[in-house]
């Protein structure tokens, strides 16, 4: 189109109409990826808007999900390598990391290839963190193996500290935005890959077992040591919501808890729900469904404990295809505390990905208020 040496064209596939006819021609995996990872959800996991549009367009045009995402990540890395300064390099490194994390989302098994992809995503994220100086890598020990995560400082005089965990698919780096919102309010933050999640799983072979609570105790130990004057809160997203509530009831050091998109009884997810159940089994490091169900049965967000009166915020999407209004009400009613409330986003999808900034502001402001009160400031 341009025959001028002064003009440099960056070429893209461009937005494609996702018609029924176009989608029907795709593989089952591609159809599932486009269905499960909407534009809003993918952006909430840190993928740039333009990258999401291009990723979806390439998949609609016939590329497989992994290849398209990996190729876009490679382009971001190339731009990072020629960036004129640190801010530009940081931006492209984080975009590349998010795309690589997205590229492995449709894997159902922990292959060497998947581990390598995730390790590379973590390397890019770590390089960006070191250049920006806004977070540091954390590896802490527990009885069942190392736990990985990222520490964001709330400043020289933090008013509290918060542990943030994801669920079956979205993990520590994917909730970068929530961590940033919490840290901006003077809260220290540990974005944690718990047992069965992210680097803890792929790099350290640390899976969810019936002894999972010990790992979270060690994470709380780490936060208490690193932020000694701070009351501690915990936020769990998706299936992590139930885990967070169970931790909160168990450990008196937790002074506030938020469940975003949590399920009242994780063990009741039926095997015929599709690949989600398969991923729940893999979360436990096994291929035995009965063993995984037994492990998930140990996660009970409604159980009493030494800290059963903790303050609780439940965040729910009114159009969540996984957690119905009735299930959200059951979680709220079943929580072993009288100090509880729920905020519903009427058109919210699962984990309210389609209102990410409003969700993160809500959670961060609520956590700040509760931990400030707990501290007596």
PyMOL commands that set and color helices and strands:
alter all, ss='L'
color gray80, all
select helices_A, chain A and resi 20-24+28-36+39-44+49-60+65-81+86-103+112-132+172-183+198-202+212-226+240-250+266-268+271-273+275-283+289-296+325-334+350-375
alter helices_A, ss='H'
color red, helices_A
select strands_A, chain A and resi 136-140+147-152+160-165+187-193+231-237+254-260+311-317+340-345
alter strands_A, ss='S'
color yellow, strands_A
deselect
rebuild
show_as cartoon
